[in-house]
Amino acid sequence: MSTVILDTITGKSTATTITIGSTPVVSASANSMTIRGEGSAQTSIQQGLAKCWNRYDQHVSTDSFNVGSMTDQATGRYLTTFTNNMANNTFAVSICSIETSYNNIKSGTNSTSTIGCQMSDTNGNDNDQNVNNTIVCGDLA
């Protein structure tokens, strides 16, 4: 059971704004919820969230969000499958490794349901890495 504790309930003529503390949460239309960010800037709640993130160690996902599976395809090549697909394959991807001897990390072939990752050493040779992190931002389907 939940408990709501508040000082005052005030009715509004439109149901587009909720104020939490002094921060307005506004919805002008379906799927357009915004919240006041730093200063006076408005941040889209839907657009401002990572839609997938994954930390993997020795090619096994150790902590993740929206990751259905991870496949070791070959030396230095991995495929992450989303639990919930992206709307298109033009999403933004950030991949990094904590191993400093490997500085060539790039996104492989992306689709609405998967993201590929290729890791190589400074000579361009594909190499497995121990600990890596991936973040995906974009629109969910």
C-alpha positions as CSV (number, residue, x, y, z in Angstrom):
1,M,0.0,0.0,0.0
2,S,1.3,3.5,-0.9
3,T,1.0,6.6,1.2
4,V,0.7,10.1,-0.2
5,I,1.6,12.9,2.2
6,L,1.0,16.5,1.0
7,D,0.1,19.9,2.3
8,T,-2.4,21.1,-0.3
9,I,-4.3,19.7,-3.3
10,T,-5.3,22.4,-5.8
11,G,-7.4,21.7,-8.8
12,K,-6.3,22.9,-12.3
13,S,-8.3,23.8,-15.4
14,T,-5.9,21.6,-17.4
15,A,-4.1,18.4,-16.4
16,T,-0.8,19.3,-18.1
17,T,1.4,20.4,-15.2
18,I,2.4,18.7,-12.0
19,T,4.6,20.6,-9.5
20,I,6.9,18.6,-7.3
21,G,8.4,20.9,-4.7
22,S,9.1,24.0,-6.9
23,T,9.8,22.0,-10.0
24,P,7.1,21.8,-12.7
25,V,6.7,18.6,-14.7
26,V,4.9,19.5,-17.9
27,S,3.1,17.5,-20.5
28,A,1.9,19.5,-23.5
29,S,0.9,16.4,-25.4
30,A,1.3,12.6,-25.4
31,N,4.9,11.5,-25.0
32,S,6.3,15.0,-24.4
33,M,6.9,15.2,-20.7
34,T,9.5,17.8,-19.7
35,I,11.0,18.9,-16.4
36,R,12.9,22.0,-15.6
37,G,16.6,21.2,-15.6
38,E,19.5,23.3,-14.7
39,G,18.6,27.0,-14.7
40,S,15.5,27.6,-16.7
41,A,16.2,25.0,-19.4
42,Q,13.5,22.3,-20.0
43,T,14.7,18.7,-20.3
44,S,12.6,16.1,-22.1
45,I,12.1,13.1,-19.8
46,Q,11.8,10.7,-22.7
47,Q,14.7,12.1,-24.8
48,G,17.0,12.8,-21.9
49,L,17.3,9.2,-20.7
50,A,19.7,6.4,-21.7
51,K,17.6,3.7,-23.3
52,C,20.2,1.0,-22.8
53,W,23.4,0.6,-20.8
54,N,25.6,-2.4,-20.3
55,R,28.7,-3.2,-18.3
56,Y,30.4,-6.4,-19.2
57,D,33.3,-8.3,-17.8
58,Q,35.1,-11.1,-19.7
59,H,32.3,-10.9,-22.3
60,V,29.5,-11.5,-19.8
61,S,27.0,-8.8,-18.9
62,T,27.5,-8.0,-15.3
63,D,25.1,-5.1,-15.0
64,S,22.7,-3.8,-17.6
65,F,19.5,-2.1,-18.5
66,N,17.3,-3.1,-21.6
67,V,19.8,-5.8,-22.5
68,G,18.2,-9.2,-23.5
69,S,21.5,-11.0,-24.3
70,M,25.1,-10.5,-25.3
71,T,26.9,-12.7,-27.8
72,D,30.6,-13.1,-28.3
73,Q,30.8,-13.3,-32.1
74,A,34.5,-13.5,-32.6
75,T,37.8,-12.1,-31.1
76,G,37.0,-8.5,-30.1
77,R,33.5,-8.6,-31.6
78,Y,30.3,-8.6,-29.5
79,L,26.6,-8.2,-30.2
80,T,24.2,-6.8,-27.7
81,T,20.5,-7.6,-28.2
82,F,18.0,-5.1,-26.7
83,T,15.0,-6.3,-24.6
84,N,13.0,-3.4,-26.0
85,N,13.9,-2.4,-29.6
86,M,14.9,1.1,-30.7
87,A,12.6,3.0,-33.1
88,N,15.4,3.1,-35.8
89,N,19.1,2.3,-36.2
90,T,20.4,5.9,-36.0
91,F,20.6,6.0,-32.2
92,A,23.7,7.4,-30.4
93,V,26.2,4.9,-28.9
94,S,29.1,5.4,-26.5
95,I,31.4,2.5,-25.9
96,C,34.5,2.6,-23.7
97,S,37.0,0.2,-22.0
98,I,38.9,0.6,-18.8
99,E,41.9,-1.2,-20.4
100,T,44.3,1.5,-21.6
101,S,46.2,-0.8,-24.0
102,Y,43.2,-0.9,-26.3
103,N,42.3,2.4,-27.8
104,N,40.3,1.4,-30.9
105,I,36.7,0.7,-29.9
106,K,33.9,1.3,-32.4
107,S,30.3,0.5,-32.8
108,G,29.7,-2.3,-35.3
109,T,26.5,-2.8,-37.4
110,N,23.5,-1.5,-35.6
111,S,19.9,-2.4,-36.1
112,T,16.7,-1.6,-34.2
113,S,17.2,-4.8,-32.1
114,T,21.0,-5.0,-31.7
115,I,24.3,-3.1,-31.4
116,G,27.6,-4.5,-32.5
117,C,30.9,-3.6,-30.9
118,Q,34.4,-4.1,-32.3
119,M,37.6,-3.7,-30.2
120,S,41.1,-3.7,-31.5
121,D,44.6,-2.7,-30.4
122,T,46.7,0.2,-31.7
123,N,47.8,-2.0,-34.6
124,G,44.2,-2.7,-35.7
125,N,44.2,-6.3,-34.6
126,D,40.9,-7.4,-33.0
127,N,41.4,-8.2,-29.3
128,D,39.2,-9.2,-26.5
129,Q,39.0,-6.8,-23.6
130,N,38.1,-7.5,-20.0
131,V,35.8,-4.7,-18.9
132,N,33.7,-2.5,-21.2
133,N,30.8,-0.2,-21.0
134,T,28.1,0.7,-23.5
135,I,25.4,3.4,-23.4
136,V,22.7,3.9,-26.0
137,C,20.5,7.0,-26.4
138,G,17.7,7.4,-28.9
139,D,14.0,6.6,-29.3
140,L,12.5,3.3,-28.3
141,A,10.1,1.7,-30.7
